[in-house]
Each structure stands twice: as C-alpha cells, then as structure tokens.
Amino acid sequence: MDCSGCALKIEDAVEQLGGAQDIQANYKTQTLELRLDEATTPRTALEEKIRGLGYGVAPLA
C-alpha cells in the first residue's frame, strides 16, 4: 500500500466479500486488521482477494 487510496481500495474489496467486520487498512503500517467470520468467508478467499488487487499477504506474528 502506497497511500490512503490504496487502503480504501482494500477495505472496499474486503467488505464486498462479506463475513468481515471492523475492517481497517493502514498504509503507513502496511497492515489490515479485521474480524473475519470464516464460516462465511474463508481466510483463503480473503487472501486471494487481496492478492488479486496486487498486494502481498503475510500473517502477523
């Protein structure tokens, strides 16, 4: 993510998947925080959506 527009793009895409709440992308820290109902949207679907936008995905330790 390079700017707040990138963060908004990710937030909007994740919101469209459903099953995600409290979505907050932060371009300064290069992070995405959310609550995910994996019964509705599996983590793999979330990761694929983000990668499809051209961004990398890595879990936080």
PDB file as gemmi writes it, atoms N, CA and C in Angstrom:
CRYST1    1.000    1.000    1.000  90.00  90.00  90.00 P 1                      
ATOM      1  N   MET A   1       0.844  -1.178   0.000  1.00  0.00           N  
ATOM      2  CA  MET A   1       0.000   0.000   0.000  1.00  0.00           C  
ATOM      3  C   MET A   1       0.884   1.234   0.000  1.00  0.00           C  
ATOM      4  N   ASP A   2       0.546   2.130  -0.890  1.00  0.00           N  
ATOM      5  CA  ASP A   2       1.349   3.344  -1.002  1.00  0.00           C  
ATOM      6  C   ASP A   2       0.651   4.600  -0.494  1.00  0.00           C  
ATOM      7  N   CYS A   3      -0.671   4.541  -0.344  1.00  0.00           N  
ATOM      8  CA  CYS A   3      -1.401   5.751   0.040  1.00  0.00           C  
ATOM      9  C   CYS A   3      -2.740   5.375   0.680  1.00  0.00           C  
ATOM     10  N   SER A   4      -3.437   6.379   1.169  1.00  0.00           N  
ATOM     11  CA  SER A   4      -4.735   6.120   1.797  1.00  0.00           C  
ATOM     12  C   SER A   4      -5.741   5.603   0.774  1.00  0.00           C  
ATOM     13  N   GLY A   5      -5.567   5.963  -0.498  1.00  0.00           N  
ATOM     14  CA  GLY A   5      -6.443   5.440  -1.545  1.00  0.00           C  
ATOM     15  C   GLY A   5      -6.291   3.934  -1.699  1.00  0.00           C  
ATOM     16  N   CYS A   6      -5.061   3.453  -1.566  1.00  0.00           N  
ATOM     17  CA  CYS A   6      -4.803   2.009  -1.619  1.00  0.00           C  
ATOM     18  C   CYS A   6      -5.497   1.308  -0.452  1.00  0.00           C  
ATOM     19  N   ALA A   7      -5.395   1.896   0.717  1.00  0.00           N  
ATOM     20  CA  ALA A   7      -6.030   1.319   1.901  1.00  0.00           C  
ATOM     21  C   ALA A   7      -7.539   1.253   1.721  1.00  0.00           C  
ATOM     22  N   LEU A   8      -8.116   2.302   1.185  1.00  0.00           N  
ATOM     23  CA  LEU A   8      -9.556   2.329   0.948  1.00  0.00           C  
ATOM     24  C   LEU A   8      -9.959   1.283  -0.085  1.00  0.00           C  
ATOM     25  N   LYS A   9      -9.148   1.117  -1.105  1.00  0.00           N  
ATOM     26  CA  LYS A   9      -9.410   0.107  -2.139  1.00  0.00           C  
ATOM     27  C   LYS A   9      -9.467  -1.291  -1.518  1.00  0.00           C  
ATOM     28  N   ILE A  10      -8.534  -1.589  -0.632  1.00  0.00           N  
ATOM     29  CA  ILE A  10      -8.504  -2.885   0.039  1.00  0.00           C  
ATOM     30  C   ILE A  10      -9.713  -3.034   0.953  1.00  0.00           C  
ATOM     31  N   GLU A  11     -10.003  -2.019   1.747  1.00  0.00           N  
ATOM     32  CA  GLU A  11     -11.158  -2.072   2.648  1.00  0.00           C  
ATOM     33  C   GLU A  11     -12.445  -2.333   1.874  1.00  0.00           C  
ATOM     34  N   ASP A  12     -12.638  -1.639   0.763  1.00  0.00           N  
ATOM     35  CA  ASP A  12     -13.850  -1.813  -0.043  1.00  0.00           C  
ATOM     36  C   ASP A  12     -13.941  -3.222  -0.610  1.00  0.00           C  
ATOM     37  N   ALA A  13     -12.833  -3.747  -1.105  1.00  0.00           N  
ATOM     38  CA  ALA A  13     -12.822  -5.088  -1.682  1.00  0.00           C  
ATOM     39  C   ALA A  13     -13.122  -6.146  -0.626  1.00  0.00           C  
ATOM     40  N   VAL A  14     -12.541  -6.000   0.549  1.00  0.00           N  
ATOM     41  CA  VAL A  14     -12.766  -6.960   1.630  1.00  0.00           C  
ATOM     42  C   VAL A  14     -14.214  -6.889   2.104  1.00  0.00           C  
ATOM     43  N   GLU A  15     -14.753  -5.698   2.186  1.00  0.00           N  
ATOM     44  CA  GLU A  15     -16.142  -5.524   2.611  1.00  0.00           C  
ATOM     45  C   GLU A  15     -17.097  -6.232   1.653  1.00  0.00           C  
ATOM     46  N   GLN A  16     -16.796  -6.224   0.375  1.00  0.00           N  
ATOM     47  CA  GLN A  16     -17.645  -6.868  -0.622  1.00  0.00           C  
ATOM     48  C   GLN A  16     -17.677  -8.384  -0.469  1.00  0.00           C  
ATOM     49  N   LEU A  17     -16.656  -8.966   0.131  1.00  0.00           N  
ATOM     50  CA  LEU A  17     -16.630 -10.411   0.336  1.00  0.00           C  
ATOM     51  C   LEU A  17     -17.703 -10.865   1.319  1.00  0.00           C  
ATOM     52  N   GLY A  18     -18.022 -10.025   2.281  1.00  0.00           N  
ATOM     53  CA  GLY A  18     -18.924 -10.427   3.356  1.00  0.00           C  
ATOM     54  C   GLY A  18     -18.148 -11.213   4.401  1.00  0.00           C  
ATOM     55  N   GLY A  19     -18.704 -11.313   5.575  1.00  0.00           N  
ATOM     56  CA  GLY A  19     -18.066 -12.061   6.647  1.00  0.00           C  
ATOM     57  C   GLY A  19     -16.978 -11.306   7.389  1.00  0.00           C  
ATOM     58  N   ALA A  20     -16.660 -10.093   6.955  1.00  0.00           N  
ATOM     59  CA  ALA A  20     -15.615  -9.302   7.606  1.00  0.00           C  
ATOM     60  C   ALA A  20     -16.237  -8.087   8.281  1.00  0.00           C  
ATOM     61  N   GLN A  21     -15.744  -7.782   9.471  1.00  0.00           N  
ATOM     62  CA  GLN A  21     -16.222  -6.623  10.222  1.00  0.00           C  
ATOM     63  C   GLN A  21     -15.021  -5.856  10.772  1.00  0.00           C  
ATOM     64  N   ASP A  22     -15.262  -4.615  11.135  1.00  0.00           N  
ATOM     65  CA  ASP A  22     -14.223  -3.767  11.739  1.00  0.00           C  
ATOM     66  C   ASP A  22     -12.963  -3.735  10.870  1.00  0.00           C  
ATOM     67  N   ILE A  23     -13.146  -3.505   9.581  1.00  0.00           N  
ATOM     68  CA  ILE A  23     -12.059  -3.536   8.603  1.00  0.00           C  
ATOM     69  C   ILE A  23     -11.281  -2.226   8.668  1.00  0.00           C  
ATOM     70  N   GLN A  24      -9.969  -2.332   8.906  1.00  0.00           N  
ATOM     71  CA  GLN A  24      -9.118  -1.142   8.974  1.00  0.00           C  
ATOM     72  C   GLN A  24      -7.788  -1.430   8.290  1.00  0.00           C  
ATOM     73  N   ALA A  25      -7.592  -0.834   7.124  1.00  0.00           N  
ATOM     74  CA  ALA A  25      -6.314  -0.926   6.426  1.00  0.00           C  
ATOM     75  C   ALA A  25      -5.514   0.332   6.739  1.00  0.00           C  
ATOM     76  N   ASN A  26      -4.231   0.161   6.983  1.00  0.00           N  
ATOM     77  CA  ASN A  26      -3.364   1.286   7.323  1.00  0.00           C  
ATOM     78  C   ASN A  26      -2.140   1.254   6.408  1.00  0.00           C  
ATOM     79  N   TYR A  27      -2.055   2.208   5.496  1.00  0.00           N  
ATOM     80  CA  TYR A  27      -0.930   2.205   4.555  1.00  0.00           C  
ATOM     81  C   TYR A  27       0.391   2.558   5.229  1.00  0.00           C  
ATOM     82  N   LYS A  28       0.357   3.310   6.307  1.00  0.00           N  
ATOM     83  CA  LYS A  28       1.600   3.691   6.985  1.00  0.00           C  
ATOM     84  C   LYS A  28       2.266   2.492   7.649  1.00  0.00           C  
ATOM     85  N   THR A  29       1.449   1.599   8.223  1.00  0.00           N  
ATOM     86  CA  THR A  29       1.995   0.411   8.883  1.00  0.00           C  
ATOM     87  C   THR A  29       1.914  -0.825   7.995  1.00  0.00           C  
ATOM     88  N   GLN A  30       1.311  -0.666   6.804  1.00  0.00           N  
ATOM     89  CA  GLN A  30       1.178  -1.767   5.846  1.00  0.00           C  
ATOM     90  C   GLN A  30       0.399  -2.942   6.441  1.00  0.00           C  
ATOM     91  N   THR A  31      -0.663  -2.630   7.203  1.00  0.00           N  
ATOM     92  CA  THR A  31      -1.434  -3.681   7.859  1.00  0.00           C  
ATOM     93  C   THR A  31      -2.919  -3.575   7.539  1.00  0.00           C  
ATOM     94  N   LEU A  32      -3.580  -4.706   7.698  1.00  0.00           N  
ATOM     95  CA  LEU A  32      -5.028  -4.792   7.589  1.00  0.00           C  
ATOM     96  C   LEU A  32      -5.518  -5.526   8.821  1.00  0.00           C  
ATOM     97  N   GLU A  33      -6.401  -4.898   9.560  1.00  0.00           N  
ATOM     98  CA  GLU A  33      -6.989  -5.524  10.740  1.00  0.00           C  
ATOM     99  C   GLU A  33      -8.476  -5.678  10.506  1.00  0.00           C  
ATOM    100  N   LEU A  34      -9.017  -6.818  10.923  1.00  0.00           N  
ATOM    101  CA  LEU A  34     -10.445  -7.068  10.776  1.00  0.00           C  
ATOM    102  C   LEU A  34     -10.845  -8.261  11.624  1.00  0.00           C  
ATOM    103  N   ARG A  35     -12.142  -8.399  11.781  1.00  0.00           N  
ATOM    104  CA  ARG A  35     -12.707  -9.611  12.382  1.00  0.00           C  
ATOM    105  C   ARG A  35     -13.346 -10.373  11.232  1.00  0.00           C  
ATOM    106  N   LEU A  36     -13.003 -11.659  11.096  1.00  0.00           N  
ATOM    107  CA  LEU A  36     -13.469 -12.454   9.970  1.00  0.00           C  
ATOM    108  C   LEU A  36     -14.266 -13.651  10.450  1.00  0.00           C  
ATOM    109  N   ASP A  37     -15.473 -13.809   9.921  1.00  0.00           N  
ATOM    110  CA  ASP A  37     -16.285 -14.995  10.166  1.00  0.00           C  
ATOM    111  C   ASP A  37     -15.906 -16.007   9.092  1.00  0.00           C  
ATOM    112  N   GLU A  38     -15.022 -16.937   9.440  1.00  0.00           N  
ATOM    113  CA  GLU A  38     -14.512 -17.880   8.452  1.00  0.00           C  
ATOM    114  C   GLU A  38     -15.553 -18.893   7.996  1.00  0.00           C  
ATOM    115  N   ALA A  39     -16.676 -18.982   8.674  1.00  0.00           N  
ATOM    116  CA  ALA A  39     -17.769 -19.826   8.193  1.00  0.00           C  
ATOM    117  C   ALA A  39     -18.432 -19.174   6.977  1.00  0.00           C  
ATOM    118  N   THR A  40     -18.382 -17.859   6.911  1.00  0.00           N  
ATOM    119  CA  THR A  40     -18.952 -17.106   5.790  1.00  0.00           C  
ATOM    120  C   THR A  40     -17.921 -16.893   4.690  1.00  0.00           C  
ATOM    121  N   THR A  41     -16.733 -16.466   5.074  1.00  0.00           N  
ATOM    122  CA  THR A  41     -15.653 -16.190   4.122  1.00  0.00           C  
ATOM    123  C   THR A  41     -14.365 -16.818   4.642  1.00  0.00           C  
ATOM    124  N   PRO A  42     -13.896 -17.866   3.995  1.00  0.00           N  
ATOM    125  CA  PRO A  42     -12.641 -18.486   4.436  1.00  0.00           C  
ATOM    126  C   PRO A  42     -11.461 -17.526   4.290  1.00  0.00           C  
ATOM    127  N   ARG A  43     -10.483 -17.710   5.134  1.00  0.00           N  
ATOM    128  CA  ARG A  43      -9.281 -16.869   5.095  1.00  0.00           C  
ATOM    129  C   ARG A  43      -8.626 -16.919   3.715  1.00  0.00           C  
ATOM    130  N   THR A  44      -8.644 -18.085   3.082  1.00  0.00           N  
ATOM    131  CA  THR A  44      -8.030 -18.208   1.756  1.00  0.00           C  
ATOM    132  C   THR A  44      -8.718 -17.300   0.737  1.00  0.00           C  
ATOM    133  N   ALA A  45     -10.032 -17.152   0.828  1.00  0.00           N  
ATOM    134  CA  ALA A  45     -10.765 -16.261  -0.086  1.00  0.00           C  
ATOM    135  C   ALA A  45     -10.355 -14.810   0.149  1.00  0.00           C  
ATOM    136  N   LEU A  46     -10.173 -14.449   1.400  1.00  0.00           N  
ATOM    137  CA  LEU A  46      -9.724 -13.098   1.746  1.00  0.00           C  
ATOM    138  C   LEU A  46      -8.332 -12.837   1.168  1.00  0.00           C  
ATOM    139  N   GLU A  47      -7.430 -13.791   1.358  1.00  0.00           N  
ATOM    140  CA  GLU A  47      -6.069 -13.639   0.855  1.00  0.00           C  
ATOM    141  C   GLU A  47      -6.047 -13.543  -0.668  1.00  0.00           C  
ATOM    142  N   GLU A  48      -6.847 -14.366  -1.336  1.00  0.00           N  
ATOM    143  CA  GLU A  48      -6.913 -14.333  -2.803  1.00  0.00           C  
ATOM    144  C   GLU A  48      -7.429 -12.985  -3.300  1.00  0.00           C  
ATOM    145  N   LYS A  49      -8.412 -12.437  -2.612  1.00  0.00           N  
ATOM    146  CA  LYS A  49      -8.973 -11.140  -2.997  1.00  0.00           C  
ATOM    147  C   LYS A  49      -7.906 -10.049  -2.910  1.00  0.00           C  
ATOM    148  N   ILE A  50      -7.158 -10.041  -1.828  1.00  0.00           N  
ATOM    149  CA  ILE A  50      -6.122  -9.028  -1.628  1.00  0.00           C  
ATOM    150  C   ILE A  50      -4.995  -9.202  -2.640  1.00  0.00           C  
ATOM    151  N   ARG A  51      -4.579 -10.435  -2.869  1.00  0.00           N  
ATOM    152  CA  ARG A  51      -3.527 -10.685  -3.871  1.00  0.00           C  
ATOM    153  C   ARG A  51      -4.000 -10.282  -5.265  1.00  0.00           C  
ATOM    154  N   GLY A  52      -5.287 -10.492  -5.539  1.00  0.00           N  
ATOM    155  CA  GLY A  52      -5.855 -10.113  -6.825  1.00  0.00           C  
ATOM    156  C   GLY A  52      -5.810  -8.614  -7.075  1.00  0.00           C  
ATOM    157  N   LEU A  53      -5.738  -7.845  -6.011  1.00  0.00           N  
ATOM    158  CA  LEU A  53      -5.609  -6.387  -6.125  1.00  0.00           C  
ATOM    159  C   LEU A  53      -4.154  -5.960  -6.335  1.00  0.00           C  
ATOM    160  N   GLY A  54      -3.240  -6.939  -6.242  1.00  0.00           N  
ATOM    161  CA  GLY A  54      -1.828  -6.639  -6.450  1.00  0.00           C  
ATOM    162  C   GLY A  54      -1.027  -6.432  -5.183  1.00  0.00           C  
ATOM    163  N   TYR A  55      -1.575  -6.829  -4.039  1.00  0.00           N  
ATOM    164  CA  TYR A  55      -0.894  -6.648  -2.759  1.00  0.00           C  
ATOM    165  C   TYR A  55      -0.491  -7.997  -2.182  1.00  0.00           C  
ATOM    166  N   GLY A  56       0.558  -8.013  -1.393  1.00  0.00           N  
ATOM    167  CA  GLY A  56       1.003  -9.222  -0.728  1.00  0.00           C  
ATOM    168  C   GLY A  56       0.228  -9.448   0.558  1.00  0.00           C  
ATOM    169  N   VAL A  57       0.298 -10.689   1.033  1.00  0.00           N  
ATOM    170  CA  VAL A  57      -0.390 -11.064   2.270  1.00  0.00           C  
ATOM    171  C   VAL A  57       0.580 -11.859   3.137  1.00  0.00           C  
ATOM    172  N   ALA A  58       0.703 -11.465   4.389  1.00  0.00           N  
ATOM    173  CA  ALA A  58       1.525 -12.191   5.353  1.00  0.00           C  
ATOM    174  C   ALA A  58       0.879 -12.040   6.721  1.00  0.00           C  
ATOM    175  N   PRO A  59       0.737 -13.148   7.470  1.00  0.00           N  
ATOM    176  CA  PRO A  59       0.142 -13.042   8.805  1.00  0.00           C  
ATOM    177  C   PRO A  59       1.084 -12.318   9.767  1.00  0.00           C  
ATOM    178  N   LEU A  60       0.506 -11.637  10.723  1.00  0.00           N  
ATOM    179  CA  LEU A  60       1.308 -11.002  11.769  1.00  0.00           C  
ATOM    180  C   LEU A  60       1.653 -12.035  12.814  1.00  0.00           C  
ATOM    181  N   ALA A  61       2.822 -11.931  13.383  1.00  0.00           N  
ATOM    182  CA  ALA A  61       3.256 -12.891  14.403  1.00  0.00           C  
ATOM    183  C   ALA A  61       2.559 -12.649  15.706  1.00  0.00           C  
TER     184      ALA A  61                                                      
END                                                                             
